[in-house]
């Protein structure tokens, strides 16, 4: 039996019953739907059916009845005949590699989107779908926390992923926008564990610097901290040096510092959503367990690994208990938690800002540099600098409608 293939494109004002009415016509003639897709922008519909129909009287009749039904529904219909050769060529493309590109910013401009999609076009990649992840923006009411994100699903062969990522990093720098590039594989769709650095990531402070200010050695410690986070000096040596400067500080100040920790914007929204969807969370910090456990109780974090202060007679001794949690130790803990929870390393996410976070950022299935130092941003696949921690949710593909709006 000879058959024909047609692409039916429907456009016009969206209303209930469109899909039902059109598929009912196709059903009457025994048409086989090969593909279907729909998008709505400002209540304007774009609907497509790729269908196969028996040649001859049936194909002529179904086109006529579809045109009549479209007129009846108040929409426009356009038919495009598709050869079997073109259809098979299209089908053969479905095995190509797939990737997700997420664009994030306070607002998105045509220039930003144009520049990103130009890179995609230059690499001869095809955009299969574009999806807005953030809610609609009011032009009248000012948003206290503006954010915008779209997700591009692309398909094709990328010979040099590093070059591809470098181009996005340059665009990000030039146009003040975040661009995340991920393989669209089974791990991306099944992330199960998120590990956070604490200082300057989960909280907007370096706790050791705050303690140093109270100990009267703020400038000395802050300078060492900055060098360590930039990767200019060894973290372990910097940690020991800073600890010695805290000797004699009263234990009483720890509680006051903890209750006044400035939790990063979007952190509660992110962690509440992760918990809702069954994720495990962890703090892996070069800071201190005292503050990590405070945040654990405050936010509902599952695991905390950090450095333990040594306290004698109510005062800090300038020493610590146990091993120093440096960059390599953070990566070890990430791996340990994943094994304990039965989670593949490809299903993990790590978020951090400093050079000592790089081992865990590069080990995790998705490493995210959050408002990070240049050295860190230049050595990881994804970064967020334009919004709060809840930007992580958009990299996971969540839409605002799936997220509890806490903040």
C-alpha positions as CSV (number, residue, x, y, z in Angstrom):
1,X,0.0,0.0,0.0
2,X,1.5,3.4,-1.1
3,X,1.5,6.1,1.5
4,X,2.3,9.8,1.7
5,X,3.9,11.9,4.5
6,X,2.7,15.4,5.3
7,X,3.8,18.0,7.9
8,X,0.8,20.0,9.1
9,X,1.6,23.3,10.8
10,X,-1.1,25.1,12.8
11,X,-0.8,28.7,14.0
12,X,-3.2,31.1,15.6
13,X,-4.9,31.9,18.9
14,X,-4.7,29.1,21.4
15,X,-8.0,27.7,22.7
16,X,-9.3,24.4,24.1
17,X,-10.2,21.6,21.7
18,X,-7.6,22.3,18.9
19,X,-5.6,19.2,19.3
20,X,-8.7,17.1,19.9
21,X,-10.5,18.4,16.8
22,X,-7.5,18.0,14.5
23,X,-6.5,14.5,15.7
24,X,-10.1,13.4,15.4
25,X,-10.0,14.2,11.6
26,X,-6.7,12.3,11.3
27,X,-8.2,9.4,13.1
28,X,-11.2,9.2,10.8
29,X,-8.8,8.5,7.9
30,X,-6.6,6.1,9.8
31,X,-3.6,8.4,9.7
32,X,-0.4,7.4,11.6
33,X,1.2,10.3,13.6
34,X,5.0,10.1,13.2
35,X,5.8,13.2,15.3
36,X,3.9,15.9,17.2
37,X,5.0,19.2,18.9
38,X,3.5,22.3,20.3
39,X,4.6,25.7,21.7
40,X,2.7,28.6,23.1
41,X,3.9,32.2,23.3
42,X,1.6,34.9,24.6
43,X,-1.5,32.7,24.0
44,X,-0.4,32.2,20.3
45,X,-0.1,28.6,19.3
46,X,2.3,26.8,17.0
47,X,1.3,23.2,16.6
48,X,2.8,20.6,14.3
49,X,1.8,17.1,13.2
50,X,3.9,14.9,11.0
51,X,1.6,12.1,9.7
52,X,1.5,9.3,7.2
53,X,-1.6,8.6,5.2
54,X,-2.7,6.2,2.5
55,X,-2.1,7.7,-1.0
56,X,-5.0,8.5,-3.3
57,X,-8.6,9.4,-2.2
58,X,-7.7,9.3,1.6
59,X,-4.8,11.7,1.4
60,X,-6.8,14.2,-0.7
61,X,-9.8,14.0,1.6
62,X,-7.9,14.3,4.9
63,X,-6.2,17.5,3.7
64,X,-9.5,19.0,2.7
65,X,-11.2,18.1,6.0
66,X,-8.2,19.3,8.0
67,X,-8.4,22.7,6.2
68,X,-12.1,22.9,7.0
69,X,-11.5,22.0,10.6
70,X,-8.8,24.6,11.0
71,X,-11.1,27.3,9.5
72,X,-13.8,26.2,11.9
73,X,-11.4,26.5,14.8
74,X,-10.2,29.9,13.7
75,X,-6.5,28.9,13.0
76,X,-4.3,28.7,10.0
77,X,-3.2,25.4,8.5
78,X,-0.2,24.8,6.2
79,X,0.7,21.5,4.6
80,X,4.2,20.4,3.5
81,X,4.7,17.1,1.7
82,X,7.7,15.1,3.0
83,X,9.5,12.6,0.8
84,X,10.3,9.2,2.4
85,X,14.0,9.9,1.7
86,X,13.9,13.1,3.7
87,X,12.0,11.5,6.5
88,X,14.5,8.6,6.8
89,X,17.4,11.1,6.8
90,X,15.7,13.0,9.6
91,X,15.1,9.8,11.6
92,X,18.8,8.8,11.2
93,X,19.8,12.0,13.0
94,X,18.1,11.0,16.3
95,X,21.2,8.9,17.3
96,X,23.4,12.0,17.3
97,X,24.9,13.4,20.6
98,X,22.6,15.6,22.5
99,X,23.5,18.6,24.7
100,X,21.8,21.1,26.9
101,X,22.8,24.8,27.0
102,X,21.3,26.9,29.8
103,X,21.5,30.7,29.6
104,X,21.0,32.6,32.8
105,X,21.0,36.3,33.8
106,X,19.0,39.0,35.6
107,X,17.4,39.5,32.2
108,X,18.2,38.1,28.8
109,X,18.8,40.3,25.7
110,X,18.5,39.5,22.0
111,X,22.3,40.1,21.7
112,X,23.1,37.5,24.3
113,X,20.8,34.8,22.7
114,X,22.0,35.7,19.2
115,X,25.7,35.4,20.1
116,X,25.2,32.0,21.8
117,X,23.1,30.6,18.9
118,X,25.6,31.8,16.4
119,X,28.3,29.6,18.1
120,X,25.8,26.7,17.8
121,X,25.2,27.4,14.1
122,X,29.0,27.7,13.4
123,X,29.4,24.2,14.7
124,X,26.7,22.9,12.4
125,X,24.6,21.9,15.4
126,X,20.8,21.8,15.4
127,X,18.5,23.3,18.1
128,X,15.7,20.9,18.7
129,X,13.9,22.8,21.4
130,X,14.0,26.1,23.3
131,X,12.3,26.3,26.7
132,X,11.8,29.2,29.1
133,X,12.5,28.1,32.7
134,X,11.7,31.3,34.6
135,X,8.3,32.9,35.1
136,X,7.0,35.7,32.9
137,X,8.4,39.2,33.6
138,X,6.1,42.1,34.4
139,X,6.9,45.4,32.7
140,X,5.2,47.4,35.4
141,X,5.9,45.7,38.7
142,X,9.6,45.8,39.7
143,X,11.0,42.4,40.7
144,X,13.1,42.4,43.9
145,X,15.0,39.4,42.6
146,X,15.1,39.6,38.8
147,X,16.2,36.4,37.0
148,X,15.7,34.9,33.6
149,X,16.7,31.5,32.1
150,X,16.2,29.6,28.9
151,X,17.3,26.1,28.0
152,X,18.4,25.0,24.5
153,X,18.4,21.4,23.6
154,X,20.9,20.9,20.8
155,X,22.0,17.9,18.7
156,X,25.0,17.0,16.6
157,X,28.7,16.1,16.8
158,X,31.1,18.3,18.7
159,X,34.7,17.6,17.9
160,X,36.4,19.9,20.4
161,X,34.2,20.5,23.5
162,X,37.0,22.5,25.2
163,X,36.9,25.1,22.3
164,X,33.1,25.1,22.4
165,X,33.2,25.8,26.2
166,X,35.9,28.5,25.8
167,X,33.7,30.4,23.4
168,X,30.8,30.4,25.8
169,X,33.1,31.6,28.6
170,X,34.2,34.5,26.5
171,X,30.6,35.4,25.7
172,X,29.7,35.2,29.4
173,X,32.5,37.6,30.2
174,X,31.7,40.1,27.3
175,X,28.0,40.1,27.6
176,X,27.5,39.6,31.4
177,X,25.5,36.4,31.1
178,X,25.9,32.8,32.5
179,X,26.1,30.0,30.0
180,X,26.2,26.3,31.1
181,X,27.0,23.5,28.7
182,X,26.1,19.9,29.6
183,X,25.8,16.6,27.9
184,X,22.2,15.5,27.8
185,X,22.7,12.0,29.2
186,X,21.0,9.7,31.7
187,X,23.1,11.2,34.6
188,X,22.0,14.7,33.9
189,X,18.3,13.7,34.2
190,X,19.0,11.7,37.4
191,X,21.1,13.9,39.6
192,X,20.8,12.7,43.3
193,X,23.5,14.4,45.4
194,X,24.5,18.1,45.7
195,X,27.6,19.1,47.7
196,X,28.2,22.7,48.7
197,X,31.2,24.6,49.8
198,X,30.2,26.7,52.8
199,X,32.1,30.0,53.0
200,X,31.3,32.5,50.1
201,X,29.0,29.8,48.6
202,X,26.3,28.7,51.0
203,X,26.9,31.8,53.1
204,X,28.1,35.2,51.9
205,X,31.1,35.4,54.3
206,X,34.4,33.8,55.1
207,X,33.8,32.7,58.7
208,X,37.5,32.6,59.6
209,X,37.8,36.2,58.5
210,X,35.0,37.2,60.8
211,X,36.6,35.3,63.7
212,X,39.9,37.1,62.9
213,X,38.2,40.5,63.1
214,X,37.0,39.6,66.6
215,X,40.4,38.4,67.5
216,X,42.0,41.7,66.3
217,X,43.9,40.1,63.4
218,X,41.4,40.7,60.6
219,X,43.7,42.2,58.0
220,X,46.3,39.5,58.4
221,X,43.9,36.6,58.1
222,X,41.9,38.2,55.3
223,X,45.0,38.6,53.2
224,X,46.0,34.9,53.7
225,X,42.4,33.8,52.9
226,X,42.3,35.7,49.7
227,X,45.6,34.3,48.5
228,X,44.4,30.7,49.4
229,X,41.1,31.1,47.6
230,X,42.8,32.4,44.5
231,X,45.2,29.4,44.6
232,X,48.3,31.6,45.1
233,X,49.4,29.7,48.3
234,X,48.8,26.1,49.5
235,X,45.5,25.8,51.4
236,X,46.8,23.6,54.2
237,X,49.7,26.0,55.0
238,X,47.3,29.0,54.9
239,X,44.9,27.2,57.1
240,X,47.5,26.5,59.8
241,X,48.8,30.1,59.6
242,X,45.3,31.5,60.1
243,X,44.4,29.1,62.9
244,X,47.5,30.2,64.9
245,X,46.3,33.8,64.7
246,X,43.0,32.9,66.3
247,X,44.6,31.6,69.5
248,X,43.0,32.9,72.6
249,X,39.6,33.9,71.0
250,X,36.7,33.2,73.4
251,X,34.4,30.3,72.5
252,X,31.4,32.6,73.4
253,X,31.8,34.5,70.1
254,X,31.1,31.4,68.0
255,X,27.4,31.4,68.7
256,X,27.0,35.1,67.9
257,X,28.8,34.6,64.6
258,X,26.7,31.5,63.7
259,X,23.3,33.1,64.2
260,X,24.3,36.1,62.1
261,X,25.7,34.2,59.1
262,X,24.4,35.8,55.9
263,X,22.8,32.9,54.0
264,X,23.2,33.3,50.3
265,X,20.2,34.5,48.3
266,X,18.3,31.6,46.8
267,X,19.9,29.0,49.1
268,X,16.7,28.2,51.0
269,X,14.7,28.0,47.8
270,X,17.3,25.7,46.3
271,X,17.7,23.3,49.3
272,X,13.9,23.2,50.0
273,X,13.3,22.2,46.4
274,X,16.1,19.6,46.4
275,X,14.7,18.0,49.5
276,X,11.2,18.0,47.9
277,X,12.5,16.0,45.0
278,X,14.5,13.5,47.0
279,X,18.1,14.9,46.6
280,X,20.8,14.3,49.3
281,X,22.7,17.4,50.3
282,X,26.1,18.0,51.9
283,X,28.4,20.7,53.2
284,X,32.0,20.0,52.3
285,X,34.0,22.9,53.8
286,X,37.5,24.1,54.6
287,X,35.7,26.1,57.3
288,X,34.5,24.8,60.7
289,X,32.1,22.1,61.8
290,X,30.6,24.5,64.4
291,X,29.1,26.7,61.7
292,X,28.5,23.8,59.3
293,X,26.3,22.1,61.9
294,X,24.4,25.3,62.6
295,X,23.6,25.6,58.8
296,X,22.8,21.9,58.7
297,X,20.0,22.5,61.3
298,X,18.9,25.8,59.8
299,X,18.6,24.5,56.2
300,X,18.1,20.7,56.6
301,X,21.4,19.5,55.1
302,X,22.1,15.8,55.2
303,X,25.9,15.7,55.7
304,X,28.6,18.0,57.0
305,X,32.3,17.6,56.7
306,X,34.6,20.5,57.8
307,X,37.4,21.3,60.2
308,X,37.0,21.0,64.0
309,X,38.3,23.8,66.2
310,X,40.3,22.8,69.3
311,X,38.9,24.6,72.3
312,X,40.3,24.4,75.8
313,X,39.2,26.3,78.9
314,X,36.6,28.2,76.8
315,X,39.2,29.5,74.3
316,X,40.5,28.6,70.9
317,X,43.9,27.1,71.1
318,X,45.0,28.0,67.6
319,X,45.0,24.3,66.7
320,X,42.5,21.9,65.1
321,X,41.3,18.3,65.6
322,X,41.7,15.7,63.0
323,X,42.7,16.1,59.3
324,X,42.5,19.4,57.4
325,X,39.6,19.4,55.0
326,X,41.4,20.7,51.9
327,X,40.5,20.4,48.2
328,X,41.5,16.8,47.9
329,X,39.6,15.9,51.1
330,X,36.5,17.5,49.8
331,X,36.7,15.3,46.7
332,X,37.2,12.2,48.9
333,X,34.1,13.1,50.9
334,X,32.0,13.6,47.8
335,X,33.0,10.2,46.6
336,X,32.4,8.6,50.0
337,X,28.9,10.1,50.4
338,X,28.0,8.9,46.8
339,X,29.1,5.4,47.6
340,X,27.2,5.3,50.9
341,X,24.0,6.5,49.2
342,X,24.5,4.2,46.2
343,X,24.8,7.2,43.8
344,X,26.9,7.1,40.7
345,X,29.5,9.9,40.6
346,X,27.9,11.1,37.4
347,X,24.7,11.8,39.3
348,X,26.5,14.3,41.7
349,X,26.7,18.0,41.7
350,X,29.4,20.2,43.4
351,X,29.1,23.9,44.0
352,X,32.0,26.1,45.2
353,X,33.9,29.4,44.6
354,X,37.5,28.8,45.6
355,X,40.6,27.1,44.2
356,X,40.3,24.4,46.9
357,X,36.9,23.5,45.5
358,X,38.4,22.5,42.1
359,X,39.0,18.8,42.9
360,X,35.4,18.2,43.9
361,X,34.0,20.5,41.1
362,X,36.0,18.4,38.5
363,X,35.1,15.1,40.1
364,X,31.3,15.6,40.2
365,X,29.1,14.9,37.3
366,X,28.3,18.6,37.2
367,X,30.7,21.1,38.8
368,X,29.4,24.7,39.2
369,X,31.6,27.6,40.0
370,X,29.4,30.0,42.0
371,X,30.4,33.7,41.9
372,X,33.9,32.3,41.7
373,X,37.4,33.5,41.3
374,X,38.6,33.7,37.7
375,X,40.9,30.7,38.1
376,X,38.0,28.6,39.2
377,X,35.6,29.7,36.5
378,X,38.2,29.0,33.9
379,X,38.6,25.4,35.0
380,X,35.1,24.1,35.3
381,X,32.3,23.4,32.9
382,X,29.5,25.6,34.4
383,X,29.3,28.7,36.4
384,X,26.7,31.0,38.0
385,X,27.6,34.7,38.6
386,X,24.4,36.5,37.7
387,X,21.9,35.2,40.3
388,X,21.6,33.4,43.6
389,X,22.1,29.7,44.4
390,X,18.7,28.7,43.1
391,X,20.2,29.2,39.7
392,X,21.4,25.6,40.2
393,X,17.8,24.5,39.7
394,X,17.7,25.9,36.2
395,X,20.8,24.0,35.3
396,X,18.9,20.9,36.4
397,X,16.1,21.9,34.0
398,X,13.5,22.8,36.6
399,X,10.9,25.5,35.7
400,X,9.7,28.0,38.2
401,X,6.3,26.2,38.2
402,X,8.1,23.1,39.7
403,X,9.8,25.1,42.4
404,X,8.3,26.2,45.7
405,X,8.8,30.0,45.8
406,X,10.2,30.3,49.3
407,X,12.1,33.6,49.2
